[in-house]
Amino acid sequence: MLQLNQIHKIFNEGSPDEKIAIDHINLSLKAGDFVTIIGSNGAGKSTLMNIISGGLFPDVGEVYIDGKNVTIMTEYKRSRMIGRVFQDPMAGTAPSMTIEENLAMAYSRNKARTFRRGVTNKRREYFREVLETLHLGLENRLSAKVGLLSGGERQALSLLMATFTEPSILLLDEHTAALDPSRAELITNITKEIVDRYKLTTLMVTHNMQQAIDLGNRLIMMDKGQIILEVNEDQKKDLTIEGLLEEFKRIRGTQMASDRAILS
């Protein structure tokens, strides 16, 4: 479903500010995998997500989605195969447009462009049905401007927009980090429900180690542009924050004070 072969990315090459962002990473996800990614600032998590989405091209290596080499495919074209939710609740929506207009844009993402009106009565009814699954009452507010929604409501809408066309790959880039604890828990639960419902192949970056342990069937830890630890489904069942910290210390020889210190 997703295959990364020897992905390597350097920023500011040849200058005093040269930085190896991704260091010859290999990663393979089969259909339905839900992989959580943890790592400190500068570990390469966001760069990896941008390379998968097409926001950045690797200097070396290849990206395959559904067996197709998309390494030099533009982000726009790749968006038909990829759904993405960002940390900023406003990043995945158009705040000046209504809920139904935002949904209409997302609905058309992987479809041929036509001159037909974006929001038909049939689509409006479908939008109400999918919004009902969020249990936030948004199905009764289709004409409301997205900019008037709360952060949690906007993020729930972003998540729905990224997934209801059932993309080949779902990328979640710290999508609960900007929310208060109660809203973060709500979005975490909605995420699990949606991923399970559509059996989406998912990569989720998170700063929260417990969230990384609780969600998904695989976990990877990144540091200095490398994947330094991979945890499979069986190993994940008995995993703890303390265990992850000990693994980091064993691999890197460095003691970290807390999960927040590592991953904030």
N, C-alpha and C positions, 0 to 999 in steps of 0.2 A: 504493500500500500504506500509506504514512504520508505525511501532508501537514500541515505547520505553516504557517499563514498569519498573518503579522504578530503573532507572539506577543510580548506585552509584560507584564512583571511587576515591580511595585515593592513593596519591603518598607518598613514604617514610613513610609508616605506622609504628608507634611506635618509630620513631626517632624525634629529635628536629626539623627536616625539614618537618614533616608531613603536608600534604596539602590535603584538600578535594577539588578535582578538579570538580567532578560532584556530586551533593547532591540530590539523589533520584528524578531524573527527569522523568516525564511522558510526552510523546509527541505522537500525532497521526496525520499522513498526509493521506488524501485520494488521489486517483488517480487524477493527474493534479494540485494538490496544488503547489504553488510557495511561499515558506516561506523565508523571509529574517530574519537574525539573527544579532542583534547588542549587544554590551557590551564592557566593558573596558578590558584592558589587564589583564589576569588572571581570567576572568569571566567563562572560561570553554568552549568557543566556539570551539576551535581547538580540544580539548579533545573529545568533543561530536562528531565532524566529524570523528575523528579517531576511535571512538567506533562503529559508524555506518559502516564505511568502513572495519573494521576488523583489523586496525592497532593497536588497543588496545582492550583488553577484559574488560568488567566491573567486578568489585568485586561482585556486586549484581545487579540483574535485567536481563531483557531479551530484545532482539532485534528481531523483526519480519519484514521480507520483503516479500511482496506478500503472507502473511499468513504463511510463513515458518520461523521457529525458526532458526536464523543464529548466535545466541549469541556466540558460540564457533567455528563457521566456519572461516577458515583462510582468510586472506585478498586476497590471490591469487584466491581462489574459489569464494569469494564474488565479485570479480572484473567483473565476467560475468554478474552480476546484477546491478553494480554500475559504473557510470562514474564520474570522479573527475578531477577538474581543480584547480591547486595550484596557490599561489601568484607568485612564481618564474616562468616566462615564459618557462624556460628550463626544469622544473621538469616533465612535462607531455610528453616530446618528447625525441628522441635520436638524439642529435645534429650532430653526425658524419654520420648519415644515411640521405638518400634523403627524400623529401616530400612523394613520392609514397611509399617508404619502410616503413616510419612511419605510413602511412594510412593503408598499408597492415597488419601491426601488430595489429592496432586497429580494423580493420575489422574482424580479426580472433579471437578477444577476447572472443566472446560468441559462437564460433563454434568449432566443433571437429577438433583436430589436424590431418593433413595429410602430405604426402610427396610431395604434389603438389607445384609447384613454387608459391611464394607469390604474384607476380605481373603479372597477365595475361593481355592480351589485353582487355578482357571484363572488368576486374576490373579497369584497367587504365582509360577506358572511363567513368566508374562510378565515379571514383575519380575526374575526370575533372568536371563532372556534379555537384557533391556536393561542390567542391571548388569554382565553379562559384557563388554559393549562398553567398559567403563571399564578393564578389565584390572587391577583392584585386589583381586580376590577377595571383593568385597562380596556377590556372589551366594550365598556360603556363610555369610553372617552376617546373614540377614534378620531374626532375632530379637534382634540386638544393639541396645542403646540408642544413638541417634545421638550423644548427649553423650559417649560413650566413644570415638568415632572421632577420628583425628588431624585437624588443620586442613585438610590437603590432601584427605583422604577426605571430610570434611564438605562442602568446596567442590565436589568432584566430584559428590557426591550432590545438592547444591543445583542444580548445572548440569543434571544429568539430570532432576531434578524440574521444572525450569523449561522444559524443552524436549521431553520425550517425548510431550506432547500436541500438539506442533507448533503453537505459538502463531503468530498473525499477526505479532507483533513480539517480538523478544528484546532486553531491555535488560541490559547488563552494566556495572555501576557499580564500576569499579576492583576487579574480582573476584579479581585475583591480588595486590593490593597488600599484604595482610596475611600473605602466605605467604613462607617462605624461598625462595631462588632455585631450588632443585631442585624444590620443590613448585609454585612459580609456573610453571616450565617445563612440568611435567606438566599443570597445568590449562590452560595456553595451548594445548598440543597437543590435549587433549581438546576444548577449545572449537572449535578449527579442524575437528576430525573431525566433531563434532556439527552444527555450522553447515553444513558441506559436505554431510553425509549428508541432512539434512532441508531443505537450501536455505532456511534461515531468514533472514528480513529482520532485520538485527541492527544495533543501535547499541551501541558499546562505549566507555566512558570509561576512559582509562588515563593514569597519570602517566609511563609509560615510552615515550619517543619512538620507540625502536627497535621496540618491540612494536606501536605505532601504525602504523609504516611496514610492518612485516612482515605484519600481518594485514589482511584485508579488501580491498575493491576501491576504497574511497574514504576520504578523510581530511579532517576539518575542524578548524581551529584557532579557539578562542574566546578572547576577551579583553573584559573589562568588559561582559559581557552580549551581545556581538555575535559573529557568525561573521565573522572577519577574513580567513580563507583557506579555500578549498576546492580539494582536489586530486583529480583524476579518476584512473581506473584507469591510463591510459597514462602520466600524469605521475608516478604513484606508483612505477612500476617503477624509475625512476632517482633516487628521492628519498633523501636522506641527512639525518642529524641536523643536520649543518652547514648544509645547504640550508634546513632548516626554521628554524634560528636566524637565518639571513640574511634569510629572508622576514619573520620577525617584526621584525627591525631595520628592514627597508625599509618595512614598513607602519606601525609604531609609532614609528620613529626612536629606539628604545632598544636598547642592547646587553645581552643576557643572558649571564651567566657560563657556565651549563651547562644541560643539559636537566633535571637534578635540581633546580636552583635555580628553574626556571620551573614545573616540574610536580609538585614534591613536596607 
